[in-house]
Amino acid sequence: MSTTISIVPRTKEKLDSLRRFPQKSYNSIIERLIIMSVDEDELSDEAIQGIEEALEDIKKGRLYTHDELKREYGLM
């Protein structure tokens, strides 16, 4: 079963630009975009903890720029 959808010309142009081959259907383009946008892998507890720690560091201003680190380690 297929369904008709309405899209504005700008969106159609973007879909056209995503075609790898001119004969590819819009359905195949949309399927590819859906697959690319869905991340089915859950974050591990360790990864979540690391993200939370990094956010806390950011909130507390515990950050170094690339140049600061290079100076600290004598690389500049």
VMD Tcl script that draws the C-alpha trace (Angstrom):
set ca {
  {0.00 0.00 0.00}
  {1.33 3.44 -0.81}
  {0.43 6.85 0.51}
  {0.65 10.19 -1.21}
  {2.25 13.04 0.70}
  {2.49 16.71 -0.14}
  {5.84 18.48 0.10}
  {6.90 22.00 -0.76}
  {9.13 22.51 -3.81}
  {12.18 23.33 -1.67}
  {11.89 19.97 0.12}
  {11.51 18.16 -3.21}
  {14.66 19.89 -4.47}
  {16.55 18.71 -1.39}
  {15.29 15.15 -1.88}
  {16.36 15.33 -5.52}
  {19.85 16.40 -4.45}
  {20.07 13.33 -2.20}
  {19.42 10.91 -5.03}
  {22.44 8.76 -5.70}
  {21.02 7.70 -9.04}
  {18.30 9.53 -11.03}
  {16.11 6.44 -11.20}
  {16.02 6.00 -7.40}
  {12.58 6.49 -5.86}
  {11.79 9.09 -3.25}
  {10.85 6.20 -0.99}
  {14.40 4.84 -1.10}
  {15.79 8.29 -0.25}
  {13.41 8.67 2.70}
  {14.21 5.14 3.93}
  {17.93 5.94 3.82}
  {17.38 9.17 5.78}
  {15.35 7.32 8.41}
  {18.01 4.64 8.82}
  {20.71 7.30 9.15}
  {18.74 9.27 11.75}
  {17.81 6.40 14.07}
  {20.47 5.27 16.52}
  {19.28 2.02 18.04}
  {22.36 1.52 20.19}
  {21.70 2.52 23.76}
  {24.37 4.34 25.71}
  {26.08 2.24 28.34}
  {25.92 3.28 31.99}
  {29.62 4.11 31.74}
  {29.03 6.39 28.75}
  {26.15 8.16 30.49}
  {28.28 8.68 33.59}
  {31.09 10.11 31.45}
  {28.71 12.53 29.77}
  {27.30 13.63 33.12}
  {30.83 14.21 34.46}
  {31.77 16.20 31.36}
  {28.66 18.37 31.70}
  {29.52 19.02 35.34}
  {33.07 20.02 34.32}
  {31.63 22.45 31.79}
  {29.25 23.95 34.37}
  {32.13 24.45 36.82}
  {34.42 25.96 34.19}
  {36.94 23.12 34.26}
  {37.87 23.46 30.62}
  {41.09 24.00 28.72}
  {41.51 25.28 25.20}
  {43.73 23.40 22.80}
  {46.35 26.16 23.05}
  {46.29 26.10 26.86}
  {46.98 22.36 26.87}
  {49.80 22.74 24.36}
  {51.40 25.45 26.52}
  {50.99 23.35 29.68}
  {52.77 20.41 28.06}
  {55.45 22.56 26.44}
  {54.27 22.00 22.91}
  {54.11 25.69 22.01}
}
mol new
graphics top color blue
foreach p $ca { graphics top sphere $p radius 0.5 }
foreach p [lrange $ca 0 end-1] q [lrange $ca 1 end] { graphics top cylinder $p $q radius 0.2 }
display resetview
